[in-house]
Amino acid sequence: MNTLRVLPDNERRYFIVRSSSPDYVQEAVTAYSSDNDEQPRFRPTPYDVSDCLTALAWVRHLDRAEWRIIWWRSFGLSFGVIGKQIGRSDETARKRYENAITDAWIAANKS
């Protein structure tokens, strides 16, 4: 999932909304907050990219809800937060995540 997040998206430029109004200037209090700490960016190697494609082949049969749970979990979100997003309990989110990972594991070990 880290590799997917940093790969370039060539079609992203078509979704940018351009405006003639000036950019919003932040308030001095919020412009220099400590929340803007830069984290080291993940730089995938060619092996990471090919491994990502292999992993995507394992999860391509999952439905959208299962994929979203795996995606959110890759950000480190707790099952409680994921449960709130899907309108279920944290235990239900945990079970759905386990089922999705088990399905991916079965697809990986099929060959």
VONUKE-657839 format. One record per residue (C-alpha): chain; x, y, z; residue number from 1. Coordinates in pm, 1 decimal, decimal comma. Example, Ala and Ser with C-alpha at 12.3 -4.5 7.8 and 13.67 -1.06 7.14 Angstrom:
<atom A; <1230,0; -450,0; 780,0>; 1>
<atom A; <1367,0; -106,0; 714,0>; 2>
REM end
This chain:
<atom A; <0,0; 0,0; 0,0>; 1>
<atom A; <292,7; 235,2; 66,7>; 2>
<atom A; <409,6; 182,5; -290,7>; 3>
<atom A; <62,5; 262,5; -428,9>; 4>
<atom A; <52,6; 587,5; -233,6>; 5>
<atom A; <377,1; 720,5; -381,5>; 6>
<atom A; <340,5; 608,2; -743,3>; 7>
<atom A; <268,7; 901,8; -977,2>; 8>
<atom A; <-86,4; 946,9; -1102,3>; 9>
<atom A; <-73,5; 1082,1; -1458,2>; 10>
<atom A; <-448,8; 1149,5; -1470,5>; 11>
<atom A; <-456,2; 1356,0; -1151,6>; 12>
<atom A; <-399,2; 1679,4; -1343,5>; 13>
<atom A; <-746,7; 1648,8; -1499,2>; 14>
<atom A; <-912,7; 1668,4; -1156,5>; 15>
<atom A; <-752,9; 1998,7; -1052,0>; 16>
<atom A; <-1001,3; 2285,1; -1035,9>; 17>
<atom A; <-841,8; 2611,3; -1139,5>; 18>
<atom A; <-968,7; 2944,0; -1012,7>; 19>
<atom A; <-891,5; 3306,1; -1089,1>; 20>
<atom A; <-933,2; 3409,4; -726,1>; 21>
<atom A; <-616,5; 3446,4; -516,2>; 22>
<atom A; <-502,1; 3167,0; -287,5>; 23>
<atom A; <-626,9; 3173,9; 69,8>; 24>
<atom A; <-370,7; 3321,2; 308,3>; 25>
<atom A; <-352,1; 3136,6; 638,9>; 26>
<atom A; <-371,3; 3303,6; 974,2>; 27>
<atom A; <-36,2; 3347,5; 1150,0>; 28>
<atom A; <-151,8; 3124,0; 1435,3>; 29>
<atom A; <-220,9; 2823,5; 1211,6>; 30>
<atom A; <35,1; 2885,5; 936,8>; 31>
<atom A; <335,6; 2792,3; 1149,5>; 32>
<atom A; <194,5; 2517,3; 1366,7>; 33>
<atom A; <394,9; 2214,1; 1466,2>; 34>
<atom A; <152,7; 1986,3; 1276,5>; 35>
<atom A; <338,6; 2048,3; 950,4>; 36>
<atom A; <634,2; 1826,5; 1040,2>; 37>
<atom A; <764,1; 1656,0; 726,7>; 38>
<atom A; <787,2; 1280,2; 750,5>; 39>
<atom A; <1049,9; 1095,8; 549,3>; 40>
<atom A; <894,2; 997,0; 220,3>; 41>
<atom A; <890,6; 633,7; 116,5>; 42>
<atom A; <1096,9; 578,3; -199,1>; 43>
<atom A; <1004,5; 247,4; -362,5>; 44>
<atom A; <1270,5; 42,0; -533,5>; 45>
<atom A; <1201,1; -138,3; -862,1>; 46>
<atom A; <1154,4; -455,1; -656,0>; 47>
<atom A; <890,6; -278,2; -444,2>; 48>
<atom A; <697,9; -181,0; -758,3>; 49>
<atom A; <700,9; -532,8; -904,0>; 50>
<atom A; <612,7; -677,7; -562,6>; 51>
<atom A; <322,8; -430,6; -541,5>; 52>
<atom A; <187,2; -555,7; -874,2>; 53>
<atom A; <205,7; -913,1; -747,8>; 54>
<atom A; <21,2; -819,4; -428,8>; 55>
<atom A; <-246,0; -633,6; -627,5>; 56>
<atom A; <-307,6; -952,1; -826,3>; 57>
<atom A; <-382,9; -1127,5; -497,1>; 58>
<atom A; <-649,1; -873,8; -394,4>; 59>
<atom A; <-808,8; -794,0; -729,6>; 60>
<atom A; <-1104,8; -1025,1; -660,3>; 61>
<atom A; <-1199,6; -843,1; -337,4>; 62>
<atom A; <-1504,7; -620,7; -343,5>; 63>
<atom A; <-1479,9; -246,2; -281,2>; 64>
<atom A; <-1571,3; -264,3; 89,3>; 65>
<atom A; <-1301,7; -522,8; 164,0>; 66>
<atom A; <-1044,8; -323,8; -34,0>; 67>
<atom A; <-1126,1; -3,3; 155,3>; 68>
<atom A; <-1082,4; -177,0; 490,8>; 69>
<atom A; <-738,6; -305,4; 386,7>; 70>
<atom A; <-649,4; 41,1; 252,9>; 71>
<atom A; <-754,7; 218,7; 572,7>; 72>
<atom A; <-571,5; -35,0; 786,4>; 73>
<atom A; <-252,0; 31,3; 588,4>; 74>
<atom A; <-264,4; 389,6; 719,2>; 75>
<atom A; <-260,1; 250,7; 1073,0>; 76>
<atom A; <-622,4; 332,1; 1149,4>; 77>
<atom A; <-766,8; 139,5; 1440,7>; 78>
<atom A; <-1054,1; -101,3; 1397,5>; 79>
<atom A; <-1268,1; 136,1; 1605,2>; 80>
<atom A; <-1218,4; 418,8; 1354,1>; 81>
<atom A; <-1276,3; 183,9; 1060,9>; 82>
<atom A; <-1589,9; 52,0; 1229,9>; 83>
<atom A; <-1724,6; 406,7; 1260,1>; 84>
<atom A; <-1650,0; 467,3; 890,8>; 85>
<atom A; <-1848,1; 160,8; 783,3>; 86>
<atom A; <-2119,6; 204,7; 1044,7>; 87>
<atom A; <-2038,7; -115,9; 1233,4>; 88>
<atom A; <-1859,6; -218,4; 1552,8>; 89>
<atom A; <-1484,8; -248,5; 1583,2>; 90>
<atom A; <-1516,7; -626,4; 1613,4>; 91>
<atom A; <-1707,7; -640,3; 1282,8>; 92>
<atom A; <-1438,0; -428,3; 1117,2>; 93>
<atom A; <-1172,3; -662,8; 1258,0>; 94>
<atom A; <-1353,8; -971,4; 1126,8>; 95>
<atom A; <-1402,0; -818,3; 780,9>; 96>
<atom A; <-1033,6; -726,9; 771,4>; 97>
<atom A; <-933,4; -1079,7; 874,0>; 98>
<atom A; <-1161,6; -1227,0; 605,9>; 99>
<atom A; <-1016,5; -998,1; 337,2>; 100>
<atom A; <-657,6; -1081,5; 436,7>; 101>
<atom A; <-743,9; -1454,1; 445,0>; 102>
<atom A; <-893,4; -1428,5; 93,7>; 103>
<atom A; <-577,4; -1253,8; -28,2>; 104>
<atom A; <-361,9; -1520,2; 139,1>; 105>
<atom A; <-560,3; -1797,2; -31,8>; 106>
<atom A; <-522,0; -1622,6; -368,4>; 107>
<atom A; <-146,9; -1587,8; -307,9>; 108>
<atom A; <-106,7; -1955,7; -226,0>; 109>
<atom A; <-329,4; -2092,6; -502,6>; 110>
<atom A; <-49,1; -2150,2; -751,4>; 111>
REM end
